[in-house]
Amino acid sequence: MNMTRTALITGVTGQDGAYLAEFLLARNYEVHVLVRRASTFNKDTHNPDARLTLHYGDLTDGSSLRRILHRVAPNGIYNLGA
C-alpha cells in the first residue's frame, strides 16, 4: 500500500513557498498550492507527473478554504501567505 503524503501550501508564489514546494516534491509529496488569481506562479503545471496542483482562492474567503481543505485532505498545511 503506497501512502502518498499530501501538503497544502499558501503563499507559494514567494521565495520561501517555492523552495518549500520543491523540497516536498523531492520527498515524493503530492503538493497542492493556494494562489490568488492575480498572482504569478512560475511552475510548469502541464507536466502530469509533477504532483503539483494549483487551487485558486484567497485566504480571506473561508468557504473556498473549506472546499479546498475538504477536497485535498492534506497531511500538512504550510501557511506562508500574507
mmCIF file of the N, C-alpha and C atoms, coordinates in Angstrom:
data_MODEL
# 
_entry.id   MODEL 
# 
loop_
_atom_site.group_PDB 
_atom_site.id 
_atom_site.type_symbol 
_atom_site.label_atom_id 
_atom_site.label_alt_id 
_atom_site.label_comp_id 
_atom_site.label_asym_id 
_atom_site.label_entity_id 
_atom_site.label_seq_id 
_atom_site.pdbx_PDB_ins_code 
_atom_site.Cartn_x 
_atom_site.Cartn_y 
_atom_site.Cartn_z 
_atom_site.occupancy 
_atom_site.B_iso_or_equiv 
_atom_site.pdbx_formal_charge 
_atom_site.auth_seq_id 
_atom_site.auth_comp_id 
_atom_site.auth_asym_id 
_atom_site.auth_atom_id 
_atom_site.pdbx_PDB_model_num 
ATOM 1   N N  . MET A 1 1  ? 0.852   -1.183 0.000   1.00 0.00 ? 1  MET A N  1 
ATOM 2   C CA . MET A 1 1  ? 0.000   0.000  0.000   1.00 0.00 ? 1  MET A CA 1 
ATOM 3   C C  . MET A 1 1  ? 0.895   1.243  0.000   1.00 0.00 ? 1  MET A C  1 
ATOM 4   N N  . ASN A 1 2  ? 0.736   2.074  -0.994  1.00 0.00 ? 2  ASN A N  1 
ATOM 5   C CA . ASN A 1 2  ? 1.549   3.277  -1.127  1.00 0.00 ? 2  ASN A CA 1 
ATOM 6   C C  . ASN A 1 2  ? 0.809   4.465  -0.532  1.00 0.00 ? 2  ASN A C  1 
ATOM 7   N N  . MET A 1 3  ? 1.309   5.001  0.572   1.00 0.00 ? 3  MET A N  1 
ATOM 8   C CA . MET A 1 3  ? 0.686   6.158  1.215   1.00 0.00 ? 3  MET A CA 1 
ATOM 9   C C  . MET A 1 3  ? 1.430   7.416  0.799   1.00 0.00 ? 3  MET A C  1 
ATOM 10  N N  . THR A 1 4  ? 0.882   8.125  -0.146  1.00 0.00 ? 4  THR A N  1 
ATOM 11  C CA . THR A 1 4  ? 1.467   9.386  -0.560  1.00 0.00 ? 4  THR A CA 1 
ATOM 12  C C  . THR A 1 4  ? 1.045   10.465 0.421   1.00 0.00 ? 4  THR A C  1 
ATOM 13  N N  . ARG A 1 5  ? 2.007   11.199 0.924   1.00 0.00 ? 5  ARG A N  1 
ATOM 14  C CA . ARG A 1 5  ? 1.705   12.304 1.824   1.00 0.00 ? 5  ARG A CA 1 
ATOM 15  C C  . ARG A 1 5  ? 1.308   13.504 0.990   1.00 0.00 ? 5  ARG A C  1 
ATOM 16  N N  . THR A 1 6  ? 0.370   14.278 1.506   1.00 0.00 ? 6  THR A N  1 
ATOM 17  C CA . THR A 1 6  ? -0.178  15.423 0.792   1.00 0.00 ? 6  THR A CA 1 
ATOM 18  C C  . THR A 1 6  ? 0.007   16.681 1.618   1.00 0.00 ? 6  THR A C  1 
ATOM 19  N N  . ALA A 1 7  ? 0.457   17.745 0.951   1.00 0.00 ? 7  ALA A N  1 
ATOM 20  C CA . ALA A 1 7  ? 0.665   19.029 1.616   1.00 0.00 ? 7  ALA A CA 1 
ATOM 21  C C  . ALA A 1 7  ? -0.112  20.120 0.901   1.00 0.00 ? 7  ALA A C  1 
ATOM 22  N N  . LEU A 1 8  ? -0.581  21.088 1.667   1.00 0.00 ? 8  LEU A N  1 
ATOM 23  C CA . LEU A 1 8  ? -1.209  22.285 1.119   1.00 0.00 ? 8  LEU A CA 1 
ATOM 24  C C  . LEU A 1 8  ? -0.359  23.467 1.533   1.00 0.00 ? 8  LEU A C  1 
ATOM 25  N N  . ILE A 1 9  ? 0.049   24.287 0.553   1.00 0.00 ? 9  ILE A N  1 
ATOM 26  C CA . ILE A 1 9  ? 0.893   25.445 0.824   1.00 0.00 ? 9  ILE A CA 1 
ATOM 27  C C  . ILE A 1 9  ? 0.164   26.710 0.392   1.00 0.00 ? 9  ILE A C  1 
ATOM 28  N N  . THR A 1 10 ? 0.088   27.692 1.288   1.00 0.00 ? 10 THR A N  1 
ATOM 29  C CA . THR A 1 10 ? -0.366  29.029 0.908   1.00 0.00 ? 10 THR A CA 1 
ATOM 30  C C  . THR A 1 10 ? 0.875   29.909 0.830   1.00 0.00 ? 10 THR A C  1 
ATOM 31  N N  . GLY A 1 11 ? 0.838   30.906 -0.025  1.00 0.00 ? 11 GLY A N  1 
ATOM 32  C CA . GLY A 1 11 ? 1.994   31.786 -0.171  1.00 0.00 ? 11 GLY A CA 1 
ATOM 33  C C  . GLY A 1 11 ? 3.107   31.165 -0.978  1.00 0.00 ? 11 GLY A C  1 
ATOM 34  N N  . VAL A 1 12 ? 2.767   30.272 -1.881  1.00 0.00 ? 12 VAL A N  1 
ATOM 35  C CA . VAL A 1 12 ? 3.783   29.561 -2.655  1.00 0.00 ? 12 VAL A CA 1 
ATOM 36  C C  . VAL A 1 12 ? 4.452   30.457 -3.690  1.00 0.00 ? 12 VAL A C  1 
ATOM 37  N N  . THR A 1 13 ? 3.863   31.593 -4.008  1.00 0.00 ? 13 THR A N  1 
ATOM 38  C CA . THR A 1 13 ? 4.466   32.469 -5.017  1.00 0.00 ? 13 THR A CA 1 
ATOM 39  C C  . THR A 1 13 ? 5.654   33.246 -4.470  1.00 0.00 ? 13 THR A C  1 
ATOM 40  N N  . GLY A 1 14 ? 5.859   33.212 -3.183  1.00 0.00 ? 14 GLY A N  1 
ATOM 41  C CA . GLY A 1 14 ? 7.038   33.838 -2.589  1.00 0.00 ? 14 GLY A CA 1 
ATOM 42  C C  . GLY A 1 14 ? 8.231   32.890 -2.640  1.00 0.00 ? 14 GLY A C  1 
ATOM 43  N N  . GLN A 1 15 ? 9.394   33.408 -2.324  1.00 0.00 ? 15 GLN A N  1 
ATOM 44  C CA . GLN A 1 15 ? 10.624  32.616 -2.394  1.00 0.00 ? 15 GLN A CA 1 
ATOM 45  C C  . GLN A 1 15 ? 10.577  31.403 -1.464  1.00 0.00 ? 15 GLN A C  1 
ATOM 46  N N  . ASP A 1 16 ? 10.181  31.612 -0.215  1.00 0.00 ? 16 ASP A N  1 
ATOM 47  C CA . ASP A 1 16 ? 10.148  30.500 0.748   1.00 0.00 ? 16 ASP A CA 1 
ATOM 48  C C  . ASP A 1 16 ? 9.138   29.440 0.344   1.00 0.00 ? 16 ASP A C  1 
ATOM 49  N N  . GLY A 1 17 ? 7.974   29.872 -0.151  1.00 0.00 ? 17 GLY A N  1 
ATOM 50  C CA . GLY A 1 17 ? 6.958   28.926 -0.587  1.00 0.00 ? 17 GLY A CA 1 
ATOM 51  C C  . GLY A 1 17 ? 7.412   28.095 -1.764  1.00 0.00 ? 17 GLY A C  1 
ATOM 52  N N  . ALA A 1 18 ? 8.112   28.725 -2.692  1.00 0.00 ? 18 ALA A N  1 
ATOM 53  C CA . ALA A 1 18 ? 8.626   27.992 -3.856  1.00 0.00 ? 18 ALA A CA 1 
ATOM 54  C C  . ALA A 1 18 ? 9.662   26.961 -3.432  1.00 0.00 ? 18 ALA A C  1 
ATOM 55  N N  . TYR A 1 19 ? 10.558  27.336 -2.523  1.00 0.00 ? 19 TYR A N  1 
ATOM 56  C CA . TYR A 1 19 ? 11.551  26.383 -2.025  1.00 0.00 ? 19 TYR A CA 1 
ATOM 57  C C  . TYR A 1 19 ? 10.886  25.240 -1.269  1.00 0.00 ? 19 TYR A C  1 
ATOM 58  N N  . LEU A 1 20 ? 9.875   25.546 -0.480  1.00 0.00 ? 20 LEU A N  1 
ATOM 59  C CA . LEU A 1 20 ? 9.168   24.509 0.270   1.00 0.00 ? 20 LEU A CA 1 
ATOM 60  C C  . LEU A 1 20 ? 8.478   23.534 -0.683  1.00 0.00 ? 20 LEU A C  1 
ATOM 61  N N  . ALA A 1 21 ? 7.845   24.043 -1.726  1.00 0.00 ? 21 ALA A N  1 
ATOM 62  C CA . ALA A 1 21 ? 7.187   23.169 -2.699  1.00 0.00 ? 21 ALA A CA 1 
ATOM 63  C C  . ALA A 1 21 ? 8.203   22.234 -3.355  1.00 0.00 ? 21 ALA A C  1 
ATOM 64  N N  . GLU A 1 22 ? 9.339   22.768 -3.758  1.00 0.00 ? 22 GLU A N  1 
ATOM 65  C CA . GLU A 1 22 ? 10.385  21.937 -4.362  1.00 0.00 ? 22 GLU A CA 1 
ATOM 66  C C  . GLU A 1 22 ? 10.902  20.894 -3.372  1.00 0.00 ? 22 GLU A C  1 
ATOM 67  N N  . PHE A 1 23 ? 11.083  21.294 -2.125  1.00 0.00 ? 23 PHE A N  1 
ATOM 68  C CA . PHE A 1 23 ? 11.556  20.387 -1.069  1.00 0.00 ? 23 PHE A CA 1 
ATOM 69  C C  . PHE A 1 23 ? 10.581  19.220 -0.891  1.00 0.00 ? 23 PHE A C  1 
ATOM 70  N N  . LEU A 1 24 ? 9.297   19.533 -0.793  1.00 0.00 ? 24 LEU A N  1 
ATOM 71  C CA . LEU A 1 24 ? 8.295   18.489 -0.581  1.00 0.00 ? 24 LEU A CA 1 
ATOM 72  C C  . LEU A 1 24 ? 8.143   17.594 -1.811  1.00 0.00 ? 24 LEU A C  1 
ATOM 73  N N  . LEU A 1 25 ? 8.189   18.176 -3.007  1.00 0.00 ? 25 LEU A N  1 
ATOM 74  C CA . LEU A 1 25 ? 8.114   17.376 -4.220  1.00 0.00 ? 25 LEU A CA 1 
ATOM 75  C C  . LEU A 1 25 ? 9.285   16.398 -4.316  1.00 0.00 ? 25 LEU A C  1 
ATOM 76  N N  . ALA A 1 26 ? 10.464  16.856 -3.897  1.00 0.00 ? 26 ALA A N  1 
ATOM 77  C CA . ALA A 1 26 ? 11.647  15.988 -3.919  1.00 0.00 ? 26 ALA A CA 1 
ATOM 78  C C  . ALA A 1 26 ? 11.508  14.823 -2.940  1.00 0.00 ? 26 ALA A C  1 
ATOM 79  N N  . ARG A 1 27 ? 10.634  14.973 -1.956  1.00 0.00 ? 27 ARG A N  1 
ATOM 80  C CA . ARG A 1 27 ? 10.386  13.912 -0.970  1.00 0.00 ? 27 ARG A CA 1 
ATOM 81  C C  . ARG A 1 27 ? 9.104   13.153 -1.272  1.00 0.00 ? 27 ARG A C  1 
ATOM 82  N N  . ASN A 1 28 ? 8.695   13.218 -2.537  1.00 0.00 ? 28 ASN A N  1 
ATOM 83  C CA . ASN A 1 28 ? 7.549   12.464 -3.052  1.00 0.00 ? 28 ASN A CA 1 
ATOM 84  C C  . ASN A 1 28 ? 6.200   12.842 -2.453  1.00 0.00 ? 28 ASN A C  1 
ATOM 85  N N  . TYR A 1 29 ? 6.063   14.066 -1.990  1.00 0.00 ? 29 TYR A N  1 
ATOM 86  C CA . TYR A 1 29 ? 4.765   14.560 -1.553  1.00 0.00 ? 29 TYR A CA 1 
ATOM 87  C C  . TYR A 1 29 ? 3.921   14.908 -2.773  1.00 0.00 ? 29 TYR A C  1 
ATOM 88  N N  . GLU A 1 30 ? 2.637   14.823 -2.615  1.00 0.00 ? 30 GLU A N  1 
ATOM 89  C CA . GLU A 1 30 ? 1.699   15.427 -3.545  1.00 0.00 ? 30 GLU A CA 1 
ATOM 90  C C  . GLU A 1 30 ? 1.454   16.827 -2.986  1.00 0.00 ? 30 GLU A C  1 
ATOM 91  N N  . VAL A 1 31 ? 1.750   17.852 -3.755  1.00 0.00 ? 31 VAL A N  1 
ATOM 92  C CA . VAL A 1 31 ? 1.700   19.224 -3.257  1.00 0.00 ? 31 VAL A CA 1 
ATOM 93  C C  . VAL A 1 31 ? 0.544   19.980 -3.913  1.00 0.00 ? 31 VAL A C  1 
ATOM 94  N N  . HIS A 1 32 ? -0.279  20.575 -3.069  1.00 0.00 ? 32 HIS A N  1 
ATOM 95  C CA . HIS A 1 32 ? -1.377  21.429 -3.517  1.00 0.00 ? 32 HIS A CA 1 
ATOM 96  C C  . HIS A 1 32 ? -1.044  22.836 -3.038  1.00 0.00 ? 32 HIS A C  1 
ATOM 97  N N  . VAL A 1 33 ? -1.271  23.805 -3.909  1.00 0.00 ? 33 VAL A N  1 
ATOM 98  C CA . VAL A 1 33 ? -0.939  25.182 -3.549  1.00 0.00 ? 33 VAL A CA 1 
ATOM 99  C C  . VAL A 1 33 ? -2.138  26.088 -3.772  1.00 0.00 ? 33 VAL A C  1 
ATOM 100 N N  . LEU A 1 34 ? -2.303  27.042 -2.869  1.00 0.00 ? 34 LEU A N  1 
ATOM 101 C CA . LEU A 1 34 ? -3.358  28.036 -2.959  1.00 0.00 ? 34 LEU A CA 1 
ATOM 102 C C  . LEU A 1 34 ? -2.750  29.312 -3.515  1.00 0.00 ? 34 LEU A C  1 
ATOM 103 N N  . VAL A 1 35 ? -3.279  29.767 -4.636  1.00 0.00 ? 35 VAL A N  1 
ATOM 104 C CA . VAL A 1 35 ? -2.788  31.005 -5.244  1.00 0.00 ? 35 VAL A CA 1 
ATOM 105 C C  . VAL A 1 35 ? -3.967  31.911 -5.568  1.00 0.00 ? 35 VAL A C  1 
ATOM 106 N N  . ARG A 1 36 ? -3.718  33.198 -5.458  1.00 0.00 ? 36 ARG A N  1 
ATOM 107 C CA . ARG A 1 36 ? -4.719  34.172 -5.885  1.00 0.00 ? 36 ARG A CA 1 
ATOM 108 C C  . ARG A 1 36 ? -4.676  34.250 -7.405  1.00 0.00 ? 36 ARG A C  1 
ATOM 109 N N  . ARG A 1 37 ? -5.790  34.550 -8.004  1.00 0.00 ? 37 ARG A N  1 
ATOM 110 C CA . ARG A 1 37 ? -5.848  34.628 -9.471  1.00 0.00 ? 37 ARG A CA 1 
ATOM 111 C C  . ARG A 1 37 ? -4.895  35.686 -10.021 1.00 0.00 ? 37 ARG A C  1 
ATOM 112 N N  . ALA A 1 38 ? -4.622  36.722 -9.261  1.00 0.00 ? 38 ALA A N  1 
ATOM 113 C CA . ALA A 1 38 ? -3.750  37.802 -9.733  1.00 0.00 ? 38 ALA A CA 1 
ATOM 114 C C  . ALA A 1 38 ? -2.271  37.479 -9.542  1.00 0.00 ? 38 ALA A C  1 
ATOM 115 N N  . SER A 1 39 ? -1.954  36.365 -8.893  1.00 0.00 ? 39 SER A N  1 
ATOM 116 C CA . SER A 1 39 ? -0.562  36.015 -8.608  1.00 0.00 ? 39 SER A CA 1 
ATOM 117 C C  . SER A 1 39 ? 0.117   35.408 -9.824  1.00 0.00 ? 39 SER A C  1 
ATOM 118 N N  . THR A 1 40 ? 1.440   35.549 -9.853  1.00 0.00 ? 40 THR A N  1 
ATOM 119 C CA . THR A 1 40 ? 2.249   34.917 -10.882 1.00 0.00 ? 40 THR A CA 1 
ATOM 120 C C  . THR A 1 40 ? 2.918   33.699 -10.277 1.00 0.00 ? 40 THR A C  1 
ATOM 121 N N  . PHE A 1 41 ? 2.744   32.568 -10.943 1.00 0.00 ? 41 PHE A N  1 
ATOM 122 C CA . PHE A 1 41 ? 3.310   31.320 -10.433 1.00 0.00 ? 41 PHE A CA 1 
ATOM 123 C C  . PHE A 1 41 ? 4.152   30.719 -11.534 1.00 0.00 ? 41 PHE A C  1 
ATOM 124 N N  . ASN A 1 42 ? 5.449   30.549 -11.288 1.00 0.00 ? 42 ASN A N  1 
ATOM 125 C CA . ASN A 1 42 ? 6.391   30.119 -12.316 1.00 0.00 ? 42 ASN A CA 1 
ATOM 126 C C  . ASN A 1 42 ? 6.715   28.639 -12.246 1.00 0.00 ? 42 ASN A C  1 
ATOM 127 N N  . LYS A 1 43 ? 5.717   27.809 -12.200 1.00 0.00 ? 43 LYS A N  1 
ATOM 128 C CA . LYS A 1 43 ? 5.924   26.359 -12.189 1.00 0.00 ? 43 LYS A CA 1 
ATOM 129 C C  . LYS A 1 43 ? 5.199   25.769 -13.384 1.00 0.00 ? 43 LYS A C  1 
ATOM 130 N N  . ASP A 1 44 ? 5.833   24.866 -14.087 1.00 0.00 ? 44 ASP A N  1 
ATOM 131 C CA . ASP A 1 44 ? 5.197   24.232 -15.229 1.00 0.00 ? 44 ASP A CA 1 
ATOM 132 C C  . ASP A 1 44 ? 4.137   23.267 -14.727 1.00 0.00 ? 44 ASP A C  1 
ATOM 133 N N  . THR A 1 45 ? 2.878   23.629 -14.904 1.00 0.00 ? 45 THR A N  1 
ATOM 134 C CA . THR A 1 45 ? 1.778   22.794 -14.426 1.00 0.00 ? 45 THR A CA 1 
ATOM 135 C C  . THR A 1 45 ? 1.272   21.846 -15.508 1.00 0.00 ? 45 THR A C  1 
ATOM 136 N N  . HIS A 1 46 ? 1.921   21.799 -16.682 1.00 0.00 ? 46 HIS A N  1 
ATOM 137 C CA . HIS A 1 46 ? 1.483   20.924 -17.755 1.00 0.00 ? 46 HIS A CA 1 
ATOM 138 C C  . HIS A 1 46 ? 2.110   19.536 -17.662 1.00 0.00 ? 46 HIS A C  1 
ATOM 139 N N  . ASN A 1 47 ? 3.022   19.339 -16.746 1.00 0.00 ? 47 ASN A N  1 
ATOM 140 C CA . ASN A 1 47 ? 3.664   18.044 -16.564 1.00 0.00 ? 47 ASN A CA 1 
ATOM 141 C C  . ASN A 1 47 ? 2.765   17.176 -15.686 1.00 0.00 ? 47 ASN A C  1 
ATOM 142 N N  . PRO A 1 48 ? 2.169   16.105 -16.222 1.00 0.00 ? 48 PRO A N  1 
ATOM 143 C CA . PRO A 1 48 ? 1.249   15.293 -15.424 1.00 0.00 ? 48 PRO A CA 1 
ATOM 144 C C  . PRO A 1 48 ? 1.936   14.552 -14.282 1.00 0.00 ? 48 PRO A C  1 
ATOM 145 N N  . ASP A 1 49 ? 3.259   14.420 -14.324 1.00 0.00 ? 49 ASP A N  1 
ATOM 146 C CA . ASP A 1 49 ? 3.988   13.739 -13.259 1.00 0.00 ? 49 ASP A CA 1 
ATOM 147 C C  . ASP A 1 49 ? 4.480   14.691 -12.173 1.00 0.00 ? 49 ASP A C  1 
ATOM 148 N N  . ALA A 1 50 ? 4.129   15.959 -12.252 1.00 0.00 ? 50 ALA A N  1 
ATOM 149 C CA . ALA A 1 50 ? 4.663   16.967 -11.338 1.00 0.00 ? 50 ALA A CA 1 
ATOM 150 C C  . ALA A 1 50 ? 4.136   16.814 -9.912  1.00 0.00 ? 50 ALA A C  1 
ATOM 151 N N  . ARG A 1 51 ? 2.992   16.174 -9.725  1.00 0.00 ? 51 ARG A N  1 
ATOM 152 C CA . ARG A 1 51 ? 2.381   16.028 -8.394  1.00 0.00 ? 51 ARG A CA 1 
ATOM 153 C C  . ARG A 1 51 ? 2.131   17.380 -7.740  1.00 0.00 ? 51 ARG A C  1 
ATOM 154 N N  . LEU A 1 52 ? 1.863   18.387 -8.553  1.00 0.00 ? 52 LEU A N  1 
ATOM 155 C CA . LEU A 1 52 ? 1.605   19.738 -8.064  1.00 0.00 ? 52 LEU A CA 1 
ATOM 156 C C  . LEU A 1 52 ? 0.276   20.202 -8.636  1.00 0.00 ? 52 LEU A C  1 
ATOM 157 N N  . THR A 1 53 ? -0.624  20.627 -7.745  1.00 0.00 ? 53 THR A N  1 
ATOM 158 C CA . THR A 1 53 ? -1.952  21.055 -8.171  1.00 0.00 ? 53 THR A CA 1 
ATOM 159 C C  . THR A 1 53 ? -2.205  22.469 -7.676  1.00 0.00 ? 53 THR A C  1 
ATOM 160 N N  . LEU A 1 54 ? -2.625  23.337 -8.587  1.00 0.00 ? 54 LEU A N  1 
ATOM 161 C CA . LEU A 1 54 ? -2.974  24.714 -8.228  1.00 0.00 ? 54 LEU A CA 1 
ATOM 162 C C  . LEU A 1 54 ? -4.440  24.783 -7.854  1.00 0.00 ? 54 LEU A C  1 
ATOM 163 N N  . HIS A 1 55 ? -4.720  25.548 -6.795  1.00 0.00 ? 55 HIS A N  1 
ATOM 164 C CA . HIS A 1 55 ? -6.092  25.846 -6.392  1.00 0.00 ? 55 HIS A CA 1 
ATOM 165 C C  . HIS A 1 55 ? -6.176  27.360 -6.279  1.00 0.00 ? 55 HIS A C  1 
ATOM 166 N N  . TYR A 1 56 ? -7.101  27.940 -7.013  1.00 0.00 ? 56 TYR A N  1 
ATOM 167 C CA . TYR A 1 56 ? -7.273  29.390 -6.933  1.00 0.00 ? 56 TYR A CA 1 
ATOM 168 C C  . TYR A 1 56 ? -8.213  29.714 -5.789  1.00 0.00 ? 56 TYR A C  1 
ATOM 169 N N  . GLY A 1 57 ? -7.784  30.677 -4.972  1.00 0.00 ? 57 GLY A N  1 
ATOM 170 C CA . GLY A 1 57 ? -8.592  31.086 -3.840  1.00 0.00 ? 57 GLY A CA 1 
ATOM 171 C C  . GLY A 1 57 ? -7.919  32.221 -3.109  1.00 0.00 ? 57 GLY A C  1 
ATOM 172 N N  . ASP A 1 58 ? -8.496  32.581 -1.983  1.00 0.00 ? 58 ASP A N  1 
ATOM 173 C CA . ASP A 1 58 ? -7.980  33.688 -1.181  1.00 0.00 ? 58 ASP A CA 1 
ATOM 174 C C  . ASP A 1 58 ? -8.084  33.307 0.285   1.00 0.00 ? 58 ASP A C  1 
ATOM 175 N N  . LEU A 1 59 ? -7.081  33.689 1.058   1.00 0.00 ? 59 LEU A N  1 
ATOM 176 C CA . LEU A 1 59 ? -7.076  33.357 2.490   1.00 0.00 ? 59 LEU A CA 1 
ATOM 177 C C  . LEU A 1 59 ? -8.226  34.007 3.251   1.00 0.00 ? 59 LEU A C  1 
ATOM 178 N N  . THR A 1 60 ? -8.804  35.061 2.700   1.00 0.00 ? 60 THR A N  1 
ATOM 179 C CA . THR A 1 60 ? -9.907  35.737 3.386   1.00 0.00 ? 60 THR A CA 1 
ATOM 180 C C  . THR A 1 60 ? -11.264 35.146 3.037   1.00 0.00 ? 60 THR A C  1 
ATOM 181 N N  . ASP A 1 61 ? -11.299 34.146 2.169   1.00 0.00 ? 61 ASP A N  1 
ATOM 182 C CA . ASP A 1 61 ? -12.542 33.510 1.746   1.00 0.00 ? 61 ASP A CA 1 
ATOM 183 C C  . ASP A 1 61 ? -12.669 32.143 2.419   1.00 0.00 ? 61 ASP A C  1 
ATOM 184 N N  . GLY A 1 62 ? -13.351 32.132 3.551   1.00 0.00 ? 62 GLY A N  1 
ATOM 185 C CA . GLY A 1 62 ? -13.477 30.906 4.344   1.00 0.00 ? 62 GLY A CA 1 
ATOM 186 C C  . GLY A 1 62 ? -14.154 29.763 3.618   1.00 0.00 ? 62 GLY A C  1 
ATOM 187 N N  . SER A 1 63 ? -15.150 30.062 2.783   1.00 0.00 ? 63 SER A N  1 
ATOM 188 C CA . SER A 1 63 ? -15.861 28.979 2.099   1.00 0.00 ? 63 SER A CA 1 
ATOM 189 C C  . SER A 1 63 ? -14.962 28.294 1.068   1.00 0.00 ? 63 SER A C  1 
ATOM 190 N N  . SER A 1 64 ? -14.132 29.056 0.354   1.00 0.00 ? 64 SER A N  1 
ATOM 191 C CA . SER A 1 64 ? -13.235 28.409 -0.619  1.00 0.00 ? 64 SER A CA 1 
ATOM 192 C C  . SER A 1 64 ? -12.143 27.623 0.104   1.00 0.00 ? 64 SER A C  1 
ATOM 193 N N  . LEU A 1 65 ? -11.693 28.124 1.250   1.00 0.00 ? 65 LEU A N  1 
ATOM 194 C CA . LEU A 1 65 ? -10.689 27.384 2.028   1.00 0.00 ? 65 LEU A CA 1 
ATOM 195 C C  . LEU A 1 65 ? -11.248 26.052 2.512   1.00 0.00 ? 65 LEU A C  1 
ATOM 196 N N  . ARG A 1 66 ? -12.474 26.066 3.028   1.00 0.00 ? 66 ARG A N  1 
ATOM 197 C CA . ARG A 1 66 ? -13.102 24.821 3.482   1.00 0.00 ? 66 ARG A CA 1 
ATOM 198 C C  . ARG A 1 66 ? -13.265 23.838 2.329   1.00 0.00 ? 66 ARG A C  1 
ATOM 199 N N  . ARG A 1 67 ? -13.676 24.325 1.165   1.00 0.00 ? 67 ARG A N  1 
ATOM 200 C CA . ARG A 1 67 ? -13.855 23.472 -0.007  1.00 0.00 ? 67 ARG A CA 1 
ATOM 201 C C  . ARG A 1 67 ? -12.533 22.818 -0.410  1.00 0.00 ? 67 ARG A C  1 
ATOM 202 N N  . ILE A 1 68 ? -11.465 23.618 -0.437  1.00 0.00 ? 68 ILE A N  1 
ATOM 203 C CA . ILE A 1 68 ? -10.150 23.091 -0.817  1.00 0.00 ? 68 ILE A CA 1 
ATOM 204 C C  . ILE A 1 68 ? -9.643  22.091 0.221   1.00 0.00 ? 68 ILE A C  1 
ATOM 205 N N  . LEU A 1 69 ? -9.785  22.421 1.502   1.00 0.00 ? 69 LEU A N  1 
ATOM 206 C CA . LEU A 1 69 ? -9.349  21.504 2.559   1.00 0.00 ? 69 LEU A CA 1 
ATOM 207 C C  . LEU A 1 69 ? -10.108 20.180 2.498   1.00 0.00 ? 69 LEU A C  1 
ATOM 208 N N  . HIS A 1 70 ? -11.391 20.253 2.233   1.00 0.00 ? 70 HIS A N  1 
ATOM 209 C CA . HIS A 1 70 ? -12.192 19.033 2.133   1.00 0.00 ? 70 HIS A CA 1 
ATOM 210 C C  . HIS A 1 70 ? -11.756 18.199 0.933   1.00 0.00 ? 70 HIS A C  1 
ATOM 211 N N  . ARG A 1 71 ? -11.502 18.846 -0.195  1.00 0.00 ? 71 ARG A N  1 
ATOM 212 C CA . ARG A 1 71 ? -11.108 18.144 -1.422  1.00 0.00 ? 71 ARG A CA 1 
ATOM 213 C C  . ARG A 1 71 ? -9.710  17.538 -1.305  1.00 0.00 ? 71 ARG A C  1 
ATOM 214 N N  . VAL A 1 72 ? -8.765  18.298 -0.729  1.00 0.00 ? 72 VAL A N  1 
ATOM 215 C CA . VAL A 1 72 ? -7.365  17.871 -0.687  1.00 0.00 ? 72 VAL A CA 1 
ATOM 216 C C  . VAL A 1 72 ? -7.083  16.941 0.484   1.00 0.00 ? 72 VAL A C  1 
ATOM 217 N N  . ALA A 1 73 ? -7.690  17.198 1.647   1.00 0.00 ? 73 ALA A N  1 
ATOM 218 C CA . ALA A 1 73 ? -7.443  16.431 2.872   1.00 0.00 ? 73 ALA A CA 1 
ATOM 219 C C  . ALA A 1 73 ? -5.939  16.276 3.118   1.00 0.00 ? 73 ALA A C  1 
ATOM 220 N N  . PRO A 1 74 ? -5.224  17.400 3.296   1.00 0.00 ? 74 PRO A N  1 
ATOM 221 C CA . PRO A 1 74 ? -3.759  17.340 3.417   1.00 0.00 ? 74 PRO A CA 1 
ATOM 222 C C  . PRO A 1 74 ? -3.298  16.742 4.737   1.00 0.00 ? 74 PRO A C  1 
ATOM 223 N N  . ASN A 1 75 ? -2.102  16.122 4.696   1.00 0.00 ? 75 ASN A N  1 
ATOM 224 C CA . ASN A 1 75 ? -1.454  15.668 5.928   1.00 0.00 ? 75 ASN A CA 1 
ATOM 225 C C  . ASN A 1 75 ? -0.813  16.841 6.659   1.00 0.00 ? 75 ASN A C  1 
ATOM 226 N N  . GLY A 1 76 ? -0.456  17.873 5.911   1.00 0.00 ? 76 GLY A N  1 
ATOM 227 C CA . GLY A 1 76 ? 0.175   19.055 6.496   1.00 0.00 ? 76 GLY A CA 1 
ATOM 228 C C  . GLY A 1 76 ? -0.242  20.301 5.752   1.00 0.00 ? 76 GLY A C  1 
ATOM 229 N N  . ILE A 1 77 ? -0.351  21.407 6.505   1.00 0.00 ? 77 ILE A N  1 
ATOM 230 C CA . ILE A 1 77 ? -0.692  22.704 5.920   1.00 0.00 ? 77 ILE A CA 1 
ATOM 231 C C  . ILE A 1 77 ? 0.434   23.667 6.265   1.00 0.00 ? 77 ILE A C  1 
ATOM 232 N N  . TYR A 1 78 ? 0.953   24.340 5.255   1.00 0.00 ? 78 TYR A N  1 
ATOM 233 C CA . TYR A 1 78 ? 2.028   25.311 5.422   1.00 0.00 ? 78 TYR A CA 1 
ATOM 234 C C  . TYR A 1 78 ? 1.495   26.674 5.018   1.00 0.00 ? 78 TYR A C  1 
ATOM 235 N N  . ASN A 1 79 ? 1.238   27.518 5.997   1.00 0.00 ? 79 ASN A N  1 
ATOM 236 C CA . ASN A 1 79 ? 0.655   28.833 5.735   1.00 0.00 ? 79 ASN A CA 1 
ATOM 237 C C  . ASN A 1 79 ? 1.770   29.880 5.647   1.00 0.00 ? 79 ASN A C  1 
ATOM 238 N N  . LEU A 1 80 ? 2.173   30.203 4.433   1.00 0.00 ? 80 LEU A N  1 
ATOM 239 C CA . LEU A 1 80 ? 3.188   31.225 4.206   1.00 0.00 ? 80 LEU A CA 1 
ATOM 240 C C  . LEU A 1 80 ? 2.576   32.455 3.558   1.00 0.00 ? 80 LEU A C  1 
ATOM 241 N N  . GLY A 1 81 ? 1.256   32.464 3.407   1.00 0.00 ? 81 GLY A N  1 
ATOM 242 C CA . GLY A 1 81 ? 0.561   33.594 2.790   1.00 0.00 ? 81 GLY A CA 1 
ATOM 243 C C  . GLY A 1 81 ? 0.459   34.765 3.749   1.00 0.00 ? 81 GLY A C  1 
ATOM 244 N N  . ALA A 1 82 ? 0.508   35.937 3.173   1.00 0.00 ? 82 ALA A N  1 
ATOM 245 C CA . ALA A 1 82 ? 0.422   37.157 3.986   1.00 0.00 ? 82 ALA A CA 1 
ATOM 246 C C  . ALA A 1 82 ? -1.008  37.634 4.075   1.00 0.00 ? 82 ALA A C  1 
# 
